[in-house]
Amino acid sequence: MANNKRLLSEDEDIRKAFLANPEIAKRATLLAEIGVLNFIDQISDKIGDYKTLLARCINIFNCIDVEDIMDVTVRNLWDICSPSFVAFLWKPNQNRSEITLRSYRERNLANLGIRLDGISELETFFASSSKPALFSEIEKELRDTTTIGALKEALTEVVVPINGPLDLYGVVLIGSKSQGGKYEAKEIAFLDQLMVFVSQAIKNHLHYEHSLRDTKTGLYNHGFFMTRLKEECARVKRLSGTSSVIMLDIDRFKPFNDAHGHLAGDKVLEALSHVIKQGVRVDDIPSRFGGEEFTILLPGAEAATAFLVAERLRDSVSRMHVPWEKPLPQITISLGIFSFDDGEDLSTGDVVKRADEAMYASKQKGKNCTTAWEPGIIDRFSVQGK
């Protein structure tokens, strides 16, 4: 806001200097009569609008994540047109239909009670237009659909698309004005200009986030896990302390796929990833290692803490329900834990190998259990497994 005021003040100084020119003053009446001064005022207003837009966009592109972008955007929208609510709906994973909703009343987070399974109907509408649309226009085209009913119930007045390179990433829903009245054409135009930058900022962050995620499960990918593990190993060496890694594998997953098909197997992977997300701590790094194997980095966690997390996950998975056309057999997992400190000079490969050995020991014990690594564990259970 301070930048906006400074820019507008500079414009006013330039305008005053122009009008103070003696030659201009002599011809002021003529210039006014033929509309030159009015034209200058219009141009000054447009320049001021564009400078305001630029300052707002710079703030948006300085945001560090998508939630920060949404918070800043809401503040901007409130300054522009004071909407009764703003809601962001977007697909966190482009190859799935689920959507994420974040909504605000005035400038504060709020629950609007919007229930939507997807935004495919809005994708159809915005396929032919990338500009903000009044809800009444969308309602005419889509008529009585689930999406229209949900947006109507929420008293949506303007819908702004967040366009990706191939399809719709999401939409921004804007409620009626808090002070009453309709949205003017100038406000819609400004929203259009602002949301171009908001869409691009959100897309940039989503693209970056997607580059770190496994597309099937939404968990972090193996590359990101190994990068964070390398950083954590270095941190432990530098500052002392202990951290842990959990490796887990779905028991008898190949026979499951053979019996029920790979689509059912994909549903199991999705359900398991959801349980993992819900079962780990905020700072933990859950990732898909590959196939039906998963890893979790627990920064700062000692062996006892890691064991509790692992057992909580194992218990949750043993009770996990996977919706399918036919009842599926209950899934179980085997887990291995390795905790490391600054006492040994271990590489990331060493850490992963020991967690994998502990998981192998759980398999050899009979599956559906958790094992913590200790010296000689792989030899002991290799012998028992023969």
Wavefront OBJ file of the C-alpha trace (Angstrom):
o trace
v 0.000 0.000 0.000
v 2.864 2.367 0.742
v 4.249 1.727 -2.746
v 0.846 2.499 -4.270
v 0.658 5.858 -2.487
v 4.197 6.754 -3.527
v 3.518 5.941 -7.183
v 0.266 7.902 -7.228
v 1.977 10.853 -5.549
v 4.641 10.832 -8.276
v 1.925 10.893 -10.959
v 0.235 13.857 -9.322
v 3.541 15.754 -9.126
v 4.129 15.182 -12.853
v 0.612 16.363 -13.663
v 0.999 19.515 -11.572
v 4.355 20.290 -13.204
v 2.777 19.920 -16.655
v -0.130 22.248 -15.862
v 2.222 24.788 -14.252
v 4.038 25.282 -17.583
v 3.362 28.935 -18.631
v 2.673 27.952 -22.255
v 0.097 25.395 -21.118
v -1.482 27.930 -18.750
v -1.933 30.411 -21.633
v -3.865 27.843 -23.635
v -5.666 26.176 -20.748
v -9.122 27.270 -21.908
v -8.557 25.980 -25.465
v -7.084 22.710 -24.204
v -10.080 22.237 -21.922
v -12.566 22.995 -24.714
v -11.073 20.506 -27.158
v -10.844 17.809 -24.443
v -7.057 17.582 -24.096
v -7.048 18.156 -20.338
v -9.843 15.623 -19.856
v -7.892 13.121 -21.953
v -4.784 13.722 -19.808
v -6.841 13.062 -16.676
v -8.128 9.788 -18.162
v -4.623 8.692 -19.104
v -3.383 9.624 -15.606
v -6.152 7.524 -14.060
v -5.258 4.529 -16.247
v -1.567 4.865 -15.432
v -2.468 5.017 -11.739
v -4.617 1.856 -12.110
v -1.810 -0.007 -13.850
v 0.742 1.060 -11.251
v -1.627 -0.075 -8.509
v -2.093 -3.388 -10.325
v 1.680 -3.779 -10.740
v 2.325 -3.135 -7.042
v -0.340 -5.691 -6.064
v 1.080 -8.252 -8.471
v 4.601 -7.806 -7.133
v 3.246 -8.612 -3.657
v 1.552 -11.736 -5.023
v 4.683 -13.000 -6.802
v 6.686 -12.470 -3.600
v 4.501 -15.023 -1.785
v 6.241 -18.190 -0.635
v 3.419 -20.712 -1.140
v -0.123 -21.118 -2.482
v -1.787 -20.353 0.857
v 0.181 -17.114 1.118
v -0.917 -16.209 -2.434
v -4.545 -16.771 -1.460
v -4.240 -14.653 1.687
v -2.690 -11.744 -0.246
v -5.248 -12.091 -3.051
v -8.125 -11.926 -0.588
v -6.728 -8.714 0.901
v -6.480 -7.250 -2.606
v -10.014 -8.298 -3.521
v -11.323 -6.801 -0.318
v -9.632 -3.484 -1.145
v -11.055 -3.513 -4.672
v -14.686 -4.561 -4.214
v -15.335 -5.727 -0.601
v -16.845 -9.167 -1.409
v -18.844 -10.981 1.250
v -16.682 -14.078 0.745
v -13.896 -15.478 -1.419
v -13.270 -19.194 -1.971
v -10.482 -20.993 -3.828
v -11.198 -24.433 -5.280
v -8.350 -26.253 -7.020
v -7.135 -29.709 -7.929
v -4.014 -30.541 -5.893
v -3.341 -33.481 -8.223
v -4.058 -32.978 -11.924
v -4.764 -36.621 -12.770
v -7.436 -36.967 -10.077
v -10.827 -35.320 -9.605
v -10.622 -34.433 -5.899
v -10.561 -30.730 -5.070
v -9.246 -28.649 -2.209
v -11.304 -25.754 -0.833
v -10.038 -22.722 1.075
v -12.570 -20.020 1.853
v -12.714 -16.624 3.552
v -15.420 -14.361 4.898
v -14.206 -10.825 4.525
v -10.463 -11.320 5.135
v -10.600 -14.248 7.548
v -10.605 -18.003 6.993
v -14.128 -19.378 7.230
v -16.143 -22.514 6.482
v -18.660 -21.755 3.730
v -20.101 -25.261 3.748
v -19.564 -25.694 -0.013
v -19.754 -29.379 -0.988
v -18.311 -30.282 -4.391
v -16.817 -33.534 -5.681
v -15.094 -31.851 -8.628
v -15.064 -28.929 -11.030
v -15.486 -30.773 -14.332
v -18.656 -28.805 -15.167
v -16.802 -25.522 -14.719
v -13.975 -26.917 -16.851
v -16.507 -27.312 -19.652
v -17.751 -23.737 -19.255
v -14.306 -22.117 -19.116
v -12.966 -24.208 -22.024
v -14.267 -21.471 -24.328
v -13.413 -18.492 -22.108
v -10.570 -17.708 -19.737
v -12.140 -14.549 -18.299
v -14.091 -14.039 -15.053
v -17.802 -14.705 -15.467
v -20.872 -13.626 -13.545
v -22.503 -16.602 -11.878
v -25.781 -15.784 -13.665
v -24.024 -16.390 -17.031
v -22.706 -19.763 -15.893
v -26.089 -20.741 -14.474
v -27.783 -20.105 -17.843
v -25.385 -22.453 -19.635
v -25.016 -25.237 -17.075
v -28.580 -25.052 -15.693
v -29.468 -27.509 -12.891
v -26.244 -29.325 -12.080
v -24.675 -30.330 -8.779
v -22.024 -27.634 -9.160
v -24.570 -24.905 -9.923
v -26.646 -25.906 -6.916
v -23.638 -25.721 -4.571
v -22.450 -22.351 -5.897
v -25.971 -20.909 -5.842
v -26.482 -21.995 -2.255
v -23.244 -20.223 -1.313
v -24.519 -16.997 -3.009
v -21.664 -16.880 -5.507
v -21.733 -13.838 -7.786
v -18.461 -13.996 -9.784
v -16.389 -17.037 -10.811
v -12.761 -16.514 -11.867
v -10.882 -19.374 -13.628
v -7.342 -20.431 -12.718
v -6.190 -21.767 -16.055
v -3.431 -24.287 -16.613
v -1.658 -24.954 -19.913
v -4.108 -27.728 -20.855
v -7.057 -27.519 -18.499
v -8.527 -25.750 -15.491
v -6.459 -25.888 -12.299
v -9.231 -24.358 -10.232
v -11.564 -21.416 -9.747
v -11.985 -18.473 -7.401
v -15.525 -17.872 -6.164
v -16.442 -14.314 -5.204
v -19.589 -13.541 -3.240
v -21.867 -10.535 -3.487
v -20.626 -7.153 -2.306
v -20.704 -6.662 1.439
v -22.144 -3.162 0.972
v -24.697 -4.272 -1.640
v -24.904 -3.358 -5.304
v -23.705 -5.099 -8.464
v -20.162 -5.539 -9.685
v -19.388 -2.840 -12.230
v -17.709 -3.514 -15.576
v -14.595 -1.660 -14.372
v -14.347 -3.930 -11.305
v -14.765 -7.081 -13.415
v -12.044 -5.815 -15.785
v -9.688 -5.152 -12.873
v -10.456 -8.608 -11.442
v -9.609 -10.086 -14.832
v -6.256 -8.291 -14.922
v -5.387 -9.149 -11.313
v -6.382 -12.799 -11.579
v -4.151 -13.330 -14.625
v -1.215 -12.738 -12.285
v -2.799 -14.681 -9.409
v -3.381 -17.657 -11.738
v 0.207 -17.555 -12.946
v 1.571 -17.313 -9.401
v -0.564 -20.251 -8.260
v 0.407 -22.268 -11.347
v 4.095 -21.616 -10.702
v 3.807 -22.885 -7.133
v 1.633 -25.875 -8.132
v 4.092 -26.811 -10.886
v 6.916 -26.681 -8.370
v 4.892 -28.696 -5.863
v 3.934 -31.262 -8.520
v 7.610 -31.680 -9.405
v 8.156 -32.872 -5.825
v 5.127 -35.178 -5.667
v 4.282 -38.656 -6.822
v 1.332 -38.257 -9.195
v -0.502 -41.413 -8.136
v -0.421 -40.936 -4.358
v 0.231 -37.212 -3.827
v 3.074 -38.067 -1.432
v 6.569 -36.697 -2.013
v 8.556 -38.494 -4.701
v 11.737 -40.483 -4.127
v 13.997 -37.710 -5.436
v 12.669 -35.155 -2.959
v 12.899 -37.678 -0.110
v 16.558 -38.372 -0.857
v 17.324 -34.648 -1.050
v 15.711 -34.027 2.344
v 17.405 -37.100 3.817
v 20.787 -35.781 2.670
v 20.026 -32.425 4.311
v 18.892 -34.139 7.498
v 22.024 -36.317 7.682
v 24.143 -33.176 7.362
v 22.085 -31.372 10.015
v 22.417 -34.268 12.487
v 26.198 -34.346 12.002
v 26.451 -30.581 12.476
v 24.113 -30.123 15.447
v 24.025 -33.614 16.991
v 20.679 -35.157 17.887
v 18.816 -38.083 16.328
v 16.518 -38.561 13.343
v 14.740 -41.617 11.972
v 13.541 -43.204 8.756
v 10.603 -45.588 8.396
v 10.340 -47.854 5.365
v 7.105 -49.731 4.789
v 5.818 -52.171 2.214
v 2.333 -53.535 1.444
v 2.169 -57.216 2.313
v 1.393 -59.656 -0.528
v 0.677 -56.828 -2.954
v 1.615 -58.718 -6.132
v -0.862 -61.559 -5.433
v -3.444 -58.868 -4.599
v -2.943 -57.196 -7.997
v -3.045 -60.562 -9.759
v -6.327 -61.461 -8.070
v -8.146 -58.112 -8.115
v -6.483 -56.100 -10.886
v -4.189 -53.099 -11.004
v -7.044 -50.575 -10.758
v -7.972 -52.016 -7.373
v -4.272 -51.910 -6.502
v -4.177 -48.208 -7.405
v -7.112 -47.583 -5.054
v -5.182 -49.307 -2.285
v -2.151 -47.079 -2.944
v -4.334 -43.955 -2.819
v -6.069 -45.051 0.398
v -2.746 -45.972 2.017
v -1.207 -42.625 1.076
v -4.134 -40.872 2.752
v -3.602 -42.890 5.951
v 0.113 -42.068 5.875
v -0.582 -38.337 5.460
v -2.960 -38.420 8.407
v -0.629 -40.474 10.592
v 2.641 -38.550 10.386
v 3.769 -35.367 12.112
v 3.674 -31.932 10.485
v 7.419 -31.817 9.736
v 7.740 -35.429 8.565
v 8.450 -36.243 4.901
v 6.281 -39.134 3.662
v 7.190 -40.347 0.182
v 6.571 -43.117 -2.290
v 9.852 -44.972 -2.656
v 8.625 -46.972 -5.645
v 5.948 -49.573 -6.406
v 4.269 -50.513 -3.118
v 7.168 -49.287 -0.930
v 7.013 -46.026 1.027
v 9.497 -44.090 3.140
v 9.001 -41.526 5.896
v 11.723 -39.204 7.172
v 11.116 -38.116 10.772
v 13.468 -35.194 11.526
v 14.517 -35.041 15.182
v 12.703 -38.284 16.079
v 14.394 -40.840 18.306
v 13.777 -44.563 17.876
v 10.957 -44.692 20.460
v 9.031 -41.885 18.744
v 9.542 -43.457 15.317
v 8.293 -46.797 16.659
v 5.103 -45.179 17.968
v 4.476 -43.501 14.602
v 5.111 -46.769 12.753
v 2.817 -48.803 15.002
v 0.077 -46.178 14.719
v 0.319 -46.406 10.929
v 0.328 -50.205 10.970
v -2.783 -50.294 13.146
v -4.587 -47.716 10.974
v -3.810 -49.630 7.788
v -5.012 -52.905 9.317
v -8.420 -51.200 9.778
v -8.350 -49.257 6.492
v -11.389 -49.534 4.226
v -10.819 -49.325 0.474
v -14.057 -48.595 -1.435
v -14.420 -50.904 -4.424
v -17.163 -52.564 -6.455
v -16.508 -55.826 -4.622
v -15.255 -56.198 -1.033
v -11.458 -56.345 -1.000
v -9.319 -58.334 1.462
v -7.853 -56.339 4.338
v -4.458 -54.812 3.599
v -1.531 -54.973 6.023
v 1.955 -53.454 5.936
v 5.411 -54.395 7.216
v 7.636 -51.621 8.543
v 11.297 -51.110 9.315
v 12.899 -48.313 11.339
v 16.412 -46.973 11.378
v 17.433 -44.135 13.703
v 20.712 -42.299 13.137
v 22.785 -39.726 15.019
v 26.189 -38.083 14.690
v 27.976 -41.141 16.073
v 28.407 -42.819 12.679
v 29.428 -41.305 9.357
v 26.604 -42.786 7.273
v 25.598 -41.922 3.717
v 21.974 -41.556 2.663
v 22.318 -44.931 0.951
v 23.422 -46.506 4.248
v 20.414 -45.063 6.060
v 17.924 -46.312 3.465
v 19.619 -49.736 3.314
v 19.335 -50.233 7.078
v 15.672 -49.180 7.130
v 15.084 -51.622 4.272
v 16.867 -54.416 6.180
v 14.638 -53.783 9.204
v 11.559 -53.954 6.968
v 12.837 -57.212 5.460
v 13.120 -58.565 8.990
v 9.449 -57.688 9.573
v 8.560 -59.655 6.444
v 10.556 -62.635 7.707
v 8.817 -62.483 11.099
v 5.478 -63.076 9.405
v 4.539 -59.605 8.066
v 2.180 -56.995 9.601
v 4.724 -55.885 12.203
v 7.370 -53.244 12.910
v 11.081 -53.910 13.403
v 13.836 -51.502 14.462
v 17.256 -52.024 12.884
v 20.114 -53.387 14.957
v 23.532 -54.811 14.002
v 23.339 -58.264 12.399
v 19.574 -58.141 11.897
v 19.666 -59.054 8.220
v 21.881 -62.109 8.831
v 19.724 -63.345 11.684
v 16.455 -63.152 9.801
v 17.941 -64.404 6.528
v 18.863 -67.593 8.371
v 15.426 -67.843 9.985
v 13.748 -67.317 6.645
v 15.483 -70.283 4.960
l 1 2 3 4 5 6 7 8 9 10 11 12 13 14 15 16 17 18 19 20 21 22 23 24 25 26 27 28 29 30 31 32 33 34 35 36 37 38 39 40 41 42 43 44 45 46 47 48 49 50 51 52 53 54 55 56 57 58 59 60 61 62 63 64 65 66 67 68 69 70 71 72 73 74 75 76 77 78 79 80 81 82 83 84 85 86 87 88 89 90 91 92 93 94 95 96 97 98 99 100 101 102 103 104 105 106 107 108 109 110 111 112 113 114 115 116 117 118 119 120 121 122 123 124 125 126 127 128 129 130 131 132 133 134 135 136 137 138 139 140 141 142 143 144 145 146 147 148 149 150 151 152 153 154 155 156 157 158 159 160 161 162 163 164 165 166 167 168 169 170 171 172 173 174 175 176 177 178 179 180 181 182 183 184 185 186 187 188 189 190 191 192 193 194 195 196 197 198 199 200 201 202 203 204 205 206 207 208 209 210 211 212 213 214 215 216 217 218 219 220 221 222 223 224 225 226 227 228 229 230 231 232 233 234 235 236 237 238 239 240 241 242 243 244 245 246 247 248 249 250 251 252 253 254 255 256 257 258 259 260 261 262 263 264 265 266 267 268 269 270 271 272 273 274 275 276 277 278 279 280 281 282 283 284 285 286 287 288 289 290 291 292 293 294 295 296 297 298 299 300 301 302 303 304 305 306 307 308 309 310 311 312 313 314 315 316 317 318 319 320 321 322 323 324 325 326 327 328 329 330 331 332 333 334 335 336 337 338 339 340 341 342 343 344 345 346 347 348 349 350 351 352 353 354 355 356 357 358 359 360 361 362 363 364 365 366 367 368 369 370 371 372 373 374 375 376 377 378 379 380 381 382 383 384 385 386
